[in-house]
Amino acid sequence: MKKPLIARLIPFIALLFVFSPLFAKTFHPPVDALIRSTADHTKFEELKKDFKSGPEVTAACLRCHTEAAKQIHRTKHWTWEVLMKDGKMLGKQHVVNNFCISVEGNEPRCTSCHIGYGWKDHSFDFASEESVDCLVCHDMTGTYRKFPAGAGHPSYQDRMFNKKKLFKKADLSYVAQHVGNPDRHNCGICHFEGGGGDAVKHGDLDNSLLDPTEAIDVHMASGKDELNMTCTDCHKTKGHQVPGSRYEPTARDVHGFDYPLPDDYPTTCSSCHGLDPHENYKKLNDHVDRIACQTCHIPAIAKERSTKTWWDWSKAGKFDEAGGQISRKDSTGHPVYVTKKGEFEWAMNLVPEYRWFNGKMNYVTFLTEINDSGVVSINHPDGEPGDTLSRIWPFKVHRGKQPYDPVLKRFVKPKLFGPKGSGAYWSEFDWNRSIARGMVYAGLEYSGKYGFVETEMYWPISHMVSQKEETLTCVDCHSRNGRLEKLGGFYLPGRDASGFVEILGLFVISGSLAGVTVHGILRFVSHKRVKQDGAS
């Protein structure tokens, strides 16, 4: 029997969808970029060239946007440095982390998320205007990616990765003609996938926020009649300066309603909701000066995708019986052991941990002498109950074990990424050689001895705000074994027991009952006598 026409066409239709990325010009329309821009970039002849590299695209962009690169050069997105008010220089280049440990020595991999091209070592020219990557923040096609080419470049040719995934050559001309204001995808391609993959690092930032429901985030929910806010609605950008920093977050906003905000000031909850946000439950406003809004309104993070909670580098370097690298996954498909990186743990619907926080985060650098007798806090939020600037804040705490110098009592910078012969751990699996190469490159002292120490790192939580029906209730905190059970230094009704207070309360209650009883008896007797006197 001859098959119907539609049945014969099904295989071809299926192939069309499978290979649809090959036809990007057909299947990736310019979205609403034209609506949001004052210029139709498809009409610019200089953008229709067959660009051979990203810097060539930037050179074309700069012919019109003459000051853009100069603005970018003054941002922390470009330098990866933050000069603190006390004069201390922090940022990705200087602080320790317990994910991939250090940028320095591993630039070609780490700078896959840099907004530039070519940062592969110390020779990178930070003054180069053509090294600025315009496309990563302004691509509206969703086809532009900077990994696995390395050092911030997109793929200039089709390539295989891990013998599995085909990475298509970037169509630079097409992307350059379809640019617009940054949306969640542009920010998320780095911030959602920090630490090496989706949802790994922050816990409250992952790709579920690209098209979330209200259950994931009420502000970014993208359904009909929902707020559908983007990153730049809160991080109001001017001159390419994006306000907001995990190095200097605003722990307590005393301004109240002030949206839109002044320059260099990130949006806070109070910027839109004011200092008395609870109209129907006035008593809750008494908590605003002691508890961050995020504490009650973000009861859980990693709502749809698991986030990493433990990374043990000391377990790395194991091979199977045939000498091959090991990669084990849990039932959800998350890696729990990788030869190159060690052992992992993950969590979904993770309850944050709570600390008093005044906005100052203390960071350990590679020059800090550490106490290795216990768990080392790579960064730690400052704050205490009696401080008027402190509030109770939620944090994701990432824990693990990482290499350090037990003689100098300092963290080390191992070289992880690189080919065989470079000393890179991921190629040679020799910790001592990896650390020695990394420390020489960084110009830091190394005793020649290494060990592993347990660490913890705090990440303040501000995203994945839940619906009001899901916010914390009184008993979530005002109870024994509640969320604030481990947060000490203050008296919390319902949680804490005080012998003096309980005895005093018992005395007051007993005295009140005795007084009411005696008063009732006297009234009864008095009333009876009055009746008897009246009867006589």
DOZA-606168 format. One record per residue (C-alpha): residue number from 1; residue in three letters; x, y, z. Coordinates in nm, 3 decimals. Layout:
! DOZA-606168
<node NUM,'ala',<X,Y,Z>>
...
END
This chain:
! DOZA-606168
<node 1,'met',<0.000,0.000,0.000>>
<node 2,'lys',<0.131,0.339,-0.093>>
<node 3,'lys',<0.189,0.566,0.211>>
<node 4,'pro',<0.004,0.898,0.227>>
<node 5,'leu',<0.209,1.202,0.131>>
<node 6,'ile',<0.222,1.338,0.489>>
<node 7,'ala',<0.362,1.005,0.618>>
<node 8,'arg',<0.637,1.012,0.355>>
<node 9,'leu',<0.727,1.369,0.450>>
<node 10,'ile',<0.759,1.306,0.827>>
<node 11,'pro',<1.129,1.196,0.815>>
<node 12,'phe',<1.220,1.506,0.615>>
<node 13,'ile',<1.030,1.733,0.854>>
<node 14,'ala',<1.211,1.575,1.150>>
<node 15,'leu',<1.549,1.630,0.982>>
<node 16,'leu',<1.457,1.990,0.915>>
<node 17,'phe',<1.407,2.055,1.289>>
<node 18,'val',<1.722,1.865,1.385>>
<node 19,'phe',<1.937,2.071,1.151>>
<node 20,'ser',<1.747,2.397,1.192>>
<node 21,'pro',<2.055,2.571,1.345>>
<node 22,'leu',<2.215,2.538,1.000>>
<node 23,'phe',<1.946,2.770,0.870>>
<node 24,'ala',<1.984,3.041,1.133>>
<node 25,'lys',<1.885,3.317,0.895>>
<node 26,'thr',<1.551,3.152,0.843>>
<node 27,'phe',<1.477,3.033,1.195>>
<node 28,'his',<1.625,3.321,1.397>>
<node 29,'pro',<1.430,3.636,1.312>>
<node 30,'pro',<1.549,3.965,1.458>>
<node 31,'val',<1.307,3.921,1.751>>
<node 32,'asp',<1.192,4.265,1.867>>
<node 33,'ala',<1.535,4.427,1.832>>
<node 34,'leu',<1.404,4.672,1.574>>
<node 35,'ile',<1.123,4.779,1.807>>
<node 36,'arg',<1.367,4.848,2.091>>
<node 37,'ser',<1.631,5.027,1.885>>
<node 38,'thr',<1.645,5.356,1.697>>
<node 39,'ala',<1.848,5.194,1.420>>
<node 40,'asp',<1.786,4.902,1.186>>
<node 41,'his',<2.126,4.735,1.179>>
<node 42,'thr',<2.031,4.519,0.882>>
<node 43,'lys',<2.058,4.833,0.668>>
<node 44,'phe',<2.422,4.907,0.750>>
<node 45,'glu',<2.649,4.795,0.467>>
<node 46,'glu',<2.954,4.775,0.695>>
<node 47,'leu',<2.779,4.497,0.891>>
<node 48,'lys',<2.720,4.282,0.584>>
<node 49,'lys',<3.087,4.188,0.546>>
<node 50,'asp',<3.216,3.835,0.580>>
<node 51,'phe',<3.379,3.896,0.917>>
<node 52,'lys',<3.671,3.668,0.998>>
<node 53,'ser',<3.693,3.751,1.370>>
<node 54,'gly',<3.518,3.922,1.657>>
<node 55,'pro',<3.755,4.221,1.665>>
<node 56,'glu',<3.661,4.293,1.302>>
<node 57,'val',<3.298,4.324,1.409>>
<node 58,'thr',<3.393,4.556,1.694>>
<node 59,'ala',<3.588,4.779,1.456>>
<node 60,'ala',<3.273,4.813,1.246>>
<node 61,'cys',<3.061,4.891,1.553>>
<node 62,'leu',<3.303,5.160,1.671>>
<node 63,'arg',<3.263,5.356,1.349>>
<node 64,'cys',<2.927,5.471,1.484>>
<node 65,'his',<2.948,5.396,1.856>>
<node 66,'thr',<3.274,5.586,1.892>>
<node 67,'glu',<3.285,5.604,2.275>>
<node 68,'ala',<3.148,5.260,2.361>>
<node 69,'ala',<3.482,5.081,2.404>>
<node 70,'lys',<3.622,5.362,2.621>>
<node 71,'gln',<3.318,5.327,2.848>>
<node 72,'ile',<3.361,4.950,2.865>>
<node 73,'his',<3.726,4.990,2.966>>
<node 74,'arg',<3.616,5.164,3.287>>
<node 75,'thr',<3.385,4.884,3.401>>
<node 76,'lys',<3.442,4.590,3.633>>
<node 77,'his',<3.308,4.366,3.357>>
<node 78,'trp',<3.623,4.457,3.161>>
<node 79,'thr',<3.893,4.473,3.429>>
<node 80,'trp',<3.750,4.205,3.661>>
<node 81,'glu',<3.870,4.431,3.941>>
<node 82,'val',<3.681,4.626,4.208>>
<node 83,'leu',<3.854,4.900,4.407>>
<node 84,'met',<3.700,4.899,4.753>>
<node 85,'lys',<3.639,5.208,4.966>>
<node 86,'asp',<3.923,5.107,5.198>>
<node 87,'gly',<4.164,5.104,4.901>>
<node 88,'lys',<4.181,4.724,4.876>>
<node 89,'met',<4.165,4.581,4.524>>
<node 90,'leu',<3.929,4.286,4.486>>
<node 91,'gly',<3.765,4.115,4.193>>
<node 92,'lys',<3.803,3.788,4.004>>
<node 93,'gln',<4.176,3.838,3.955>>
<node 94,'his',<4.253,3.882,4.324>>
<node 95,'val',<4.017,3.684,4.546>>
<node 96,'val',<4.016,3.311,4.612>>
<node 97,'asn',<3.714,3.101,4.517>>
<node 98,'asn',<3.636,2.737,4.591>>
<node 99,'phe',<3.510,2.652,4.245>>
<node 100,'cys',<3.796,2.672,3.991>>
<node 101,'ile',<4.014,2.854,4.248>>
<node 102,'ser',<4.187,3.122,4.038>>
<node 103,'val',<4.157,3.306,3.707>>
<node 104,'glu',<4.529,3.379,3.682>>
<node 105,'gly',<4.707,3.099,3.501>>
<node 106,'asn',<4.380,2.970,3.357>>
<node 107,'glu',<4.277,3.272,3.151>>
<node 108,'pro',<4.197,3.100,2.820>>
<node 109,'arg',<3.918,2.900,2.988>>
<node 110,'cys',<3.799,3.152,3.247>>
<node 111,'thr',<3.781,3.440,3.000>>
<node 112,'ser',<3.525,3.255,2.792>>
<node 113,'cys',<3.293,3.479,2.994>>
<node 114,'his',<3.496,3.798,2.953>>
<node 115,'ile',<3.343,4.080,2.748>>
<node 116,'gly',<3.653,4.090,2.532>>
<node 117,'tyr',<3.861,3.897,2.284>>
<node 118,'gly',<4.205,3.748,2.341>>
<node 119,'trp',<4.268,3.756,2.717>>
<node 120,'lys',<4.482,3.443,2.732>>
<node 121,'asp',<4.771,3.560,2.955>>
<node 122,'his',<4.940,3.866,3.106>>
<node 123,'ser',<5.007,4.012,2.762>>
<node 124,'phe',<4.642,4.105,2.709>>
<node 125,'asp',<4.607,4.471,2.609>>
<node 126,'phe',<4.335,4.617,2.831>>
<node 127,'ala',<4.357,4.946,2.636>>
<node 128,'ser',<4.263,4.786,2.304>>
<node 129,'glu',<3.927,4.909,2.181>>
<node 130,'glu',<3.886,4.642,1.913>>
<node 131,'ser',<3.930,4.371,2.179>>
<node 132,'val',<3.593,4.468,2.330>>
<node 133,'asp',<3.321,4.214,2.251>>
<node 134,'cys',<3.004,4.405,2.157>>
<node 135,'leu',<2.810,4.098,2.048>>
<node 136,'val',<2.804,3.898,2.371>>
<node 137,'cys',<2.587,4.162,2.539>>
<node 138,'his',<2.387,4.274,2.236>>
<node 139,'asp',<2.322,3.957,2.034>>
<node 140,'met',<1.949,3.910,1.981>>
<node 141,'thr',<1.966,3.585,1.782>>
<node 142,'gly',<2.061,3.350,2.064>>
<node 143,'thr',<2.325,3.188,1.840>>
<node 144,'tyr',<2.638,3.361,1.969>>
<node 145,'arg',<2.854,3.166,2.216>>
<node 146,'lys',<3.215,3.215,2.325>>
<node 147,'phe',<3.303,2.860,2.434>>
<node 148,'pro',<3.488,2.633,2.345>>
<node 149,'ala',<3.705,2.859,2.126>>
<node 150,'gly',<3.874,3.005,2.435>>
<node 151,'ala',<4.004,3.344,2.548>>
<node 152,'gly',<3.670,3.508,2.477>>
<node 153,'his',<3.647,3.427,2.108>>
<node 154,'pro',<3.344,3.263,1.944>>
<node 155,'ser',<3.391,2.966,1.713>>
<node 156,'tyr',<3.534,3.073,1.378>>
<node 157,'gln',<3.487,2.724,1.236>>
<node 158,'asp',<3.269,2.420,1.300>>
<node 159,'arg',<3.422,2.204,1.573>>
<node 160,'met',<3.358,1.898,1.783>>
<node 161,'phe',<3.385,1.909,2.161>>
<node 162,'asn',<3.428,1.598,2.378>>
<node 163,'lys',<3.349,1.399,2.063>>
<node 164,'lys',<2.980,1.469,2.122>>
<node 165,'lys',<2.864,1.822,2.059>>
<node 166,'leu',<2.893,2.009,1.731>>
<node 167,'phe',<2.963,2.379,1.784>>
<node 168,'lys',<2.868,2.576,1.477>>
<node 169,'lys',<3.081,2.850,1.331>>
<node 170,'ala',<2.948,3.187,1.447>>
<node 171,'asp',<2.771,3.379,1.171>>
<node 172,'leu',<2.921,3.712,1.275>>
<node 173,'ser',<2.760,3.917,1.001>>
<node 174,'tyr',<2.414,3.788,1.082>>
<node 175,'val',<2.459,3.844,1.457>>
<node 176,'ala',<2.600,4.195,1.403>>
<node 177,'gln',<2.292,4.290,1.202>>
<node 178,'his',<2.057,4.168,1.473>>
<node 179,'val',<2.162,4.343,1.791>>
<node 180,'gly',<1.960,4.518,2.060>>
<node 181,'asn',<1.952,4.611,2.426>>
<node 182,'pro',<2.073,4.330,2.655>>
<node 183,'asp',<1.809,4.085,2.772>>
<node 184,'arg',<1.816,3.793,3.017>>
<node 185,'his',<1.990,3.568,2.767>>
<node 186,'asn',<2.282,3.809,2.726>>
<node 187,'cys',<2.338,3.844,3.099>>
<node 188,'gly',<2.263,3.480,3.169>>
<node 189,'ile',<2.509,3.332,2.923>>
<node 190,'cys',<2.778,3.420,3.179>>
<node 191,'his',<2.598,3.478,3.508>>
<node 192,'phe',<2.362,3.178,3.485>>
<node 193,'glu',<2.645,2.946,3.383>>
<node 194,'gly',<2.921,3.065,3.616>>
<node 195,'gly',<3.140,2.797,3.771>>
<node 196,'gly',<3.140,2.585,3.458>>
<node 197,'gly',<2.773,2.514,3.386>>
<node 198,'asp',<2.409,2.601,3.432>>
<node 199,'ala',<2.307,2.667,3.796>>
<node 200,'val',<2.647,2.565,3.933>>
<node 201,'lys',<2.754,2.874,4.125>>
<node 202,'his',<2.489,3.113,4.254>>
<node 203,'gly',<2.185,2.899,4.321>>
<node 204,'asp',<1.945,3.187,4.254>>
<node 205,'leu',<2.068,3.245,3.898>>
<node 206,'asp',<2.025,2.980,3.630>>
<node 207,'asn',<1.870,2.928,3.288>>
<node 208,'ser',<1.524,2.867,3.435>>
<node 209,'leu',<1.510,3.249,3.455>>
<node 210,'leu',<1.513,3.280,3.076>>
<node 211,'asp',<1.143,3.202,3.065>>
<node 212,'pro',<1.030,3.157,3.426>>
<node 213,'thr',<0.689,3.110,3.581>>
<node 214,'glu',<0.580,3.311,3.885>>
<node 215,'ala',<0.667,3.011,4.101>>
<node 216,'ile',<1.034,3.057,4.003>>
<node 217,'asp',<1.048,3.439,4.013>>
<node 218,'val',<0.755,3.678,4.038>>
<node 219,'his',<0.946,3.968,3.888>>
<node 220,'met',<1.086,3.789,3.584>>
<node 221,'ala',<0.780,3.572,3.517>>
<node 222,'ser',<0.722,3.600,3.143>>
<node 223,'gly',<0.362,3.486,3.103>>
<node 224,'lys',<0.071,3.699,2.991>>
<node 225,'asp',<-0.012,3.983,3.234>>
<node 226,'glu',<0.302,3.908,3.438>>
<node 227,'leu',<0.582,4.156,3.515>>
<node 228,'asn',<0.835,4.005,3.270>>
<node 229,'met',<1.122,4.214,3.410>>
<node 230,'thr',<1.475,4.179,3.275>>
<node 231,'cys',<1.811,4.214,3.449>>
<node 232,'thr',<1.856,4.576,3.339>>
<node 233,'asp',<1.523,4.679,3.494>>
<node 234,'cys',<1.696,4.656,3.831>>
<node 235,'his',<2.059,4.694,3.727>>
<node 236,'lys',<1.993,5.026,3.555>>
<node 237,'thr',<2.289,5.080,3.325>>
<node 238,'lys',<2.440,5.410,3.218>>
<node 239,'gly',<2.750,5.445,3.003>>
<node 240,'his',<2.790,5.066,3.022>>
<node 241,'gln',<2.835,5.088,3.400>>
<node 242,'val',<2.619,4.814,3.555>>
<node 243,'pro',<2.540,4.888,3.922>>
<node 244,'gly',<2.537,4.608,4.175>>
<node 245,'ser',<2.827,4.407,4.310>>
<node 246,'arg',<2.875,4.099,4.525>>
<node 247,'tyr',<3.182,4.272,4.665>>
<node 248,'glu',<2.985,4.574,4.792>>
<node 249,'pro',<2.616,4.477,4.806>>
<node 250,'thr',<2.355,4.702,4.964>>
<node 251,'ala',<2.249,4.512,5.275>>
<node 252,'arg',<2.007,4.774,5.408>>
<node 253,'asp',<1.842,5.041,5.196>>
<node 254,'val',<1.748,5.351,5.397>>
<node 255,'his',<1.636,5.554,5.095>>
<node 256,'gly',<1.300,5.391,5.052>>
<node 257,'phe',<1.113,5.436,4.725>>
<node 258,'asp',<1.348,5.601,4.473>>
<node 259,'tyr',<1.296,5.428,4.139>>
<node 260,'pro',<1.440,5.510,3.887>>
<node 261,'leu',<1.765,5.525,4.074>>
<node 262,'pro',<2.058,5.767,4.073>>
<node 263,'asp',<2.374,5.661,3.889>>
<node 264,'asp',<2.585,5.375,4.025>>
<node 265,'tyr',<2.319,5.262,4.270>>
<node 266,'pro',<2.155,4.921,4.229>>
<node 267,'thr',<1.785,4.871,4.271>>
<node 268,'thr',<1.682,4.726,4.606>>
<node 269,'cys',<1.348,4.587,4.719>>
<node 270,'ser',<1.275,4.918,4.894>>
<node 271,'ser',<1.345,5.112,4.574>>
<node 272,'cys',<1.009,4.993,4.442>>
<node 273,'his',<0.824,4.874,4.753>>
<node 274,'gly',<0.928,5.143,5.002>>
<node 275,'leu',<1.021,5.105,5.368>>
<node 276,'asp',<0.669,5.002,5.475>>
<node 277,'pro',<0.586,4.741,5.210>>
<node 278,'his',<0.315,4.545,5.391>>
<node 279,'glu',<-0.011,4.735,5.355>>
<node 280,'asn',<-0.242,4.464,5.487>>
<node 281,'tyr',<-0.013,4.325,5.756>>
<node 282,'lys',<0.131,4.630,5.931>>
<node 283,'lys',<0.296,4.421,6.203>>
<node 284,'leu',<0.530,4.275,5.943>>
<node 285,'asn',<0.672,4.623,5.881>>
<node 286,'asp',<0.827,4.604,6.229>>
<node 287,'his',<1.064,4.340,6.087>>
<node 288,'val',<1.194,4.551,5.796>>
<node 289,'asp',<1.476,4.716,5.990>>
<node 290,'arg',<1.612,4.378,6.112>>
<node 291,'ile',<1.532,4.131,5.835>>
<node 292,'ala',<1.614,4.159,5.465>>
<node 293,'cys',<1.315,4.126,5.234>>
<node 294,'gln',<1.494,3.837,5.062>>
<node 295,'thr',<1.493,3.633,5.384>>
<node 296,'cys',<1.116,3.590,5.387>>
<node 297,'his',<1.043,3.621,5.017>>
<node 298,'ile',<1.305,3.375,4.887>>
<node 299,'pro',<1.234,3.063,5.096>>
<node 300,'ala',<1.424,2.838,4.852>>
<node 301,'ile',<1.663,2.861,4.559>>
<node 302,'ala',<1.759,2.623,4.278>>
<node 303,'lys',<1.387,2.567,4.233>>
<node 304,'glu',<1.403,2.389,3.900>>
<node 305,'arg',<1.772,2.307,3.852>>
<node 306,'ser',<2.017,2.168,4.104>>
<node 307,'thr',<2.302,2.388,4.223>>
<node 308,'lys',<2.645,2.272,4.340>>
<node 309,'thr',<2.694,2.270,4.718>>
<node 310,'trp',<3.023,2.074,4.758>>
<node 311,'trp',<3.342,2.047,4.551>>
<node 312,'asp',<3.627,1.834,4.683>>
<node 313,'trp',<3.947,1.884,4.481>>
<node 314,'ser',<4.137,1.641,4.706>>
<node 315,'lys',<3.953,1.350,4.543>>
<node 316,'ala',<4.058,1.444,4.188>>
<node 317,'gly',<4.304,1.236,3.987>>
<node 318,'lys',<4.148,0.888,4.010>>
<node 319,'phe',<4.139,0.663,3.704>>
<node 320,'asp',<3.961,0.340,3.616>>
<node 321,'glu',<4.136,0.001,3.582>>
<node 322,'ala',<4.216,0.070,3.219>>
<node 323,'gly',<4.377,0.403,3.306>>
<node 324,'gly',<4.089,0.606,3.169>>
<node 325,'gln',<3.933,0.910,3.328>>
<node 326,'ile',<3.623,0.857,3.542>>
<node 327,'ser',<3.294,1.044,3.512>>
<node 328,'arg',<3.010,0.934,3.742>>
<node 329,'lys',<2.666,1.094,3.750>>
<node 330,'asp',<2.374,1.074,3.992>>
<node 331,'ser',<2.019,0.976,3.897>>
<node 332,'thr',<1.944,1.333,3.782>>
<node 333,'gly',<2.240,1.340,3.544>>
<node 334,'his',<2.462,1.567,3.754>>
<node 335,'pro',<2.829,1.470,3.783>>
<node 336,'val',<2.925,1.346,4.131>>
<node 337,'tyr',<3.280,1.252,4.037>>
<node 338,'val',<3.510,1.367,3.757>>
<node 339,'thr',<3.878,1.273,3.739>>
<node 340,'lys',<3.979,1.627,3.646>>
<node 341,'lys',<3.784,1.800,3.922>>
<node 342,'gly',<3.708,1.561,4.206>>
<node 343,'glu',<3.386,1.498,4.397>>
<node 344,'phe',<3.063,1.704,4.388>>
<node 345,'glu',<2.732,1.733,4.571>>
<node 346,'trp',<2.418,1.905,4.440>>
<node 347,'ala',<2.085,2.026,4.581>>
<node 348,'met',<1.749,2.137,4.444>>
<node 349,'asn',<1.495,2.352,4.633>>
<node 350,'leu',<1.780,2.448,4.861>>
<node 351,'val',<1.695,2.631,5.184>>
<node 352,'pro',<1.936,2.925,5.225>>
<node 353,'glu',<2.154,2.976,5.529>>
<node 354,'tyr',<2.114,3.295,5.732>>
<node 355,'arg',<2.366,3.544,5.867>>
<node 356,'trp',<2.366,3.900,6.003>>
<node 357,'phe',<2.495,4.118,5.717>>
<node 358,'asn',<2.580,4.489,5.699>>
<node 359,'gly',<2.695,4.494,5.335>>
<node 360,'lys',<3.064,4.435,5.399>>
<node 361,'met',<3.205,4.105,5.279>>
<node 362,'asn',<3.551,4.005,5.400>>
<node 363,'tyr',<3.747,3.833,5.124>>
<node 364,'val',<4.058,3.616,5.149>>
<node 365,'thr',<4.326,3.684,4.887>>
<node 366,'phe',<4.625,3.474,4.788>>
<node 367,'leu',<4.841,3.681,5.023>>
<node 368,'thr',<4.621,3.621,5.328>>
<node 369,'glu',<4.762,3.395,5.599>>
<node 370,'ile',<4.489,3.149,5.696>>
<node 371,'asn',<4.414,2.939,6.002>>
<node 372,'asp',<4.406,2.584,5.864>>
<node 373,'ser',<4.294,2.420,6.191>>
<node 374,'gly',<3.931,2.420,6.078>>
<node 375,'val',<3.702,2.533,5.800>>
<node 376,'val',<3.835,2.846,5.627>>
<node 377,'ser',<3.584,3.112,5.522>>
<node 378,'ile',<3.703,3.238,5.185>>
<node 379,'asn',<3.466,3.528,5.230>>
<node 380,'his',<3.251,3.609,5.527>>
<node 381,'pro',<2.963,3.855,5.571>>
<node 382,'asp',<3.017,4.118,5.841>>
<node 383,'gly',<2.729,4.201,6.073>>
<node 384,'glu',<2.588,4.152,6.419>>
<node 385,'pro',<2.252,4.184,6.597>>
<node 386,'gly',<2.332,4.515,6.767>>
<node 387,'asp',<2.445,4.686,6.446>>
<node 388,'thr',<2.176,4.918,6.304>>
<node 389,'leu',<2.310,4.858,5.951>>
<node 390,'ser',<2.285,4.479,5.980>>
<node 391,'arg',<1.994,4.266,5.874>>
<node 392,'ile',<1.934,3.893,5.860>>
<node 393,'trp',<2.020,3.786,5.505>>
<node 394,'pro',<1.991,3.458,5.310>>
<node 395,'phe',<2.303,3.303,5.156>>
<node 396,'lys',<2.397,3.006,4.948>>
<node 397,'val',<2.707,2.861,5.112>>
<node 398,'his',<2.932,2.658,4.883>>
<node 399,'arg',<3.170,2.425,5.062>>
<node 400,'gly',<3.459,2.207,4.954>>
<node 401,'lys',<3.826,2.121,4.982>>
<node 402,'gln',<4.099,2.290,4.780>>
<node 403,'pro',<4.480,2.300,4.765>>
<node 404,'tyr',<4.688,2.535,4.981>>
<node 405,'asp',<5.043,2.580,5.105>>
<node 406,'pro',<5.059,2.431,5.459>>
<node 407,'val',<5.399,2.591,5.524>>
<node 408,'leu',<5.316,2.950,5.425>>
<node 409,'lys',<4.950,2.907,5.531>>
<node 410,'arg',<4.825,3.057,5.206>>
<node 411,'phe',<4.600,2.949,4.923>>
<node 412,'val',<4.770,2.858,4.596>>
<node 413,'lys',<4.695,2.920,4.229>>
<node 414,'pro',<4.721,2.589,4.045>>
<node 415,'lys',<4.744,2.591,3.669>>
<node 416,'leu',<4.447,2.380,3.567>>
<node 417,'phe',<4.386,2.455,3.199>>
<node 418,'gly',<4.640,2.390,2.926>>
<node 419,'pro',<4.802,2.125,2.702>>
<node 420,'lys',<5.043,1.854,2.812>>
<node 421,'gly',<5.383,1.997,2.887>>
<node 422,'ser',<5.239,2.316,3.032>>
<node 423,'gly',<5.208,2.178,3.384>>
<node 424,'ala',<4.827,2.203,3.370>>
<node 425,'tyr',<4.661,1.966,3.616>>
<node 426,'trp',<4.382,1.875,3.375>>
<node 427,'ser',<4.645,1.743,3.132>>
<node 428,'glu',<4.911,1.597,3.364>>
<node 429,'phe',<4.737,1.534,3.700>>
<node 430,'asp',<5.039,1.641,3.903>>
<node 431,'trp',<4.933,1.879,4.181>>
<node 432,'asn',<5.283,1.986,4.280>>
<node 433,'arg',<5.385,2.068,3.923>>
<node 434,'ser',<5.050,2.241,3.858>>
<node 435,'ile',<5.079,2.459,4.169>>
<node 436,'ala',<5.447,2.540,4.107>>
<node 437,'arg',<5.373,2.654,3.750>>
<node 438,'gly',<5.072,2.857,3.858>>
<node 439,'met',<5.256,3.035,4.140>>
<node 440,'val',<5.556,3.121,3.922>>
<node 441,'tyr',<5.321,3.265,3.660>>
<node 442,'ala',<5.144,3.472,3.929>>
<node 443,'gly',<5.473,3.586,4.083>>
<node 444,'leu',<5.386,3.436,4.421>>
<node 445,'glu',<5.595,3.238,4.668>>
<node 446,'tyr',<5.542,2.862,4.702>>
<node 447,'ser',<5.712,2.644,4.964>>
<node 448,'gly',<5.699,2.332,4.749>>
<node 449,'lys',<5.454,2.164,4.987>>
<node 450,'tyr',<5.081,2.139,4.933>>
<node 451,'gly',<4.781,2.004,5.118>>
<node 452,'phe',<4.403,2.040,5.111>>
<node 453,'val',<4.188,2.246,5.346>>
<node 454,'glu',<3.810,2.266,5.382>>
<node 455,'thr',<3.657,2.599,5.279>>
<node 456,'glu',<3.323,2.776,5.261>>
<node 457,'met',<3.212,3.063,5.040>>
<node 458,'tyr',<2.904,3.285,5.088>>
<node 459,'trp',<2.684,3.400,4.801>>
<node 460,'pro',<2.411,3.655,4.897>>
<node 461,'ile',<2.069,3.571,4.754>>
<node 462,'ser',<1.847,3.827,4.576>>
<node 463,'his',<1.680,3.639,4.288>>
<node 464,'met',<1.406,3.377,4.258>>
<node 465,'val',<1.156,3.579,4.462>>
<node 466,'ser',<0.855,3.359,4.538>>
<node 467,'gln',<0.486,3.436,4.519>>
<node 468,'lys',<0.346,3.590,4.836>>
<node 469,'glu',<0.162,3.267,4.916>>
<node 470,'glu',<0.500,3.091,4.942>>
<node 471,'thr',<0.674,3.341,5.171>>
<node 472,'leu',<0.785,3.238,5.518>>
<node 473,'thr',<0.534,3.246,5.801>>
<node 474,'cys',<0.593,3.340,6.165>>
<node 475,'val',<0.651,2.984,6.283>>
<node 476,'asp',<0.921,2.924,6.020>>
<node 477,'cys',<1.150,3.137,6.235>>
<node 478,'his',<0.972,3.180,6.571>>
<node 479,'ser',<1.003,2.816,6.671>>
<node 480,'arg',<1.262,2.573,6.793>>
<node 481,'asn',<1.436,2.392,6.509>>
<node 482,'gly',<1.321,2.674,6.278>>
<node 483,'arg',<1.518,2.845,6.003>>
<node 484,'leu',<1.703,3.076,6.241>>
<node 485,'glu',<1.796,2.802,6.486>>
<node 486,'lys',<2.171,2.846,6.430>>
<node 487,'leu',<2.174,3.227,6.414>>
<node 488,'gly',<2.288,3.335,6.759>>
<node 489,'gly',<2.357,3.656,6.946>>
<node 490,'phe',<2.000,3.768,7.005>>
<node 491,'tyr',<1.678,3.657,7.174>>
<node 492,'leu',<1.411,3.527,6.938>>
<node 493,'pro',<1.063,3.464,7.084>>
<node 494,'gly',<0.940,3.113,7.019>>
<node 495,'arg',<1.292,2.983,6.962>>
<node 496,'asp',<1.494,3.071,7.269>>
<node 497,'ala',<1.443,2.956,7.628>>
<node 498,'ser',<1.539,3.188,7.915>>
<node 499,'gly',<1.511,3.055,8.270>>
<node 500,'phe',<1.465,3.401,8.417>>
<node 501,'val',<1.205,3.504,8.159>>
<node 502,'glu',<1.012,3.178,8.196>>
<node 503,'ile',<1.012,3.197,8.581>>
<node 504,'leu',<0.910,3.561,8.568>>
<node 505,'gly',<0.636,3.477,8.318>>
<node 506,'leu',<0.515,3.187,8.530>>
<node 507,'phe',<0.511,3.414,8.834>>
<node 508,'val',<0.314,3.681,8.650>>
<node 509,'ile',<0.065,3.430,8.510>>
<node 510,'ser',<0.025,3.257,8.848>>
<node 511,'gly',<-0.014,3.589,9.025>>
<node 512,'ser',<-0.272,3.703,8.774>>
<node 513,'leu',<-0.472,3.381,8.810>>
<node 514,'ala',<-0.455,3.404,9.190>>
<node 515,'gly',<-0.562,3.766,9.181>>
<node 516,'val',<-0.856,3.693,8.952>>
<node 517,'thr',<-0.959,3.397,9.168>>
<node 518,'val',<-0.942,3.590,9.495>>
<node 519,'his',<-1.120,3.882,9.336>>
<node 520,'gly',<-1.397,3.652,9.213>>
<node 521,'ile',<-1.440,3.490,9.553>>
<node 522,'leu',<-1.459,3.826,9.728>>
<node 523,'arg',<-1.714,3.949,9.479>>
<node 524,'phe',<-1.920,3.636,9.527>>
<node 525,'val',<-1.912,3.664,9.908>>
<node 526,'ser',<-1.982,4.037,9.900>>
<node 527,'his',<-2.274,3.990,9.664>>
<node 528,'lys',<-2.420,3.713,9.887>>
<node 529,'arg',<-2.402,3.932,10.196>>
<node 530,'val',<-2.574,4.217,10.018>>
<node 531,'lys',<-2.859,3.985,9.923>>
<node 532,'gln',<-2.891,3.856,10.281>>
<node 533,'asp',<-2.894,4.209,10.424>>
<node 534,'gly',<-3.161,4.308,10.175>>
<node 535,'ala',<-3.377,4.008,10.261>>
<node 536,'ser',<-3.362,4.084,10.635>>
END
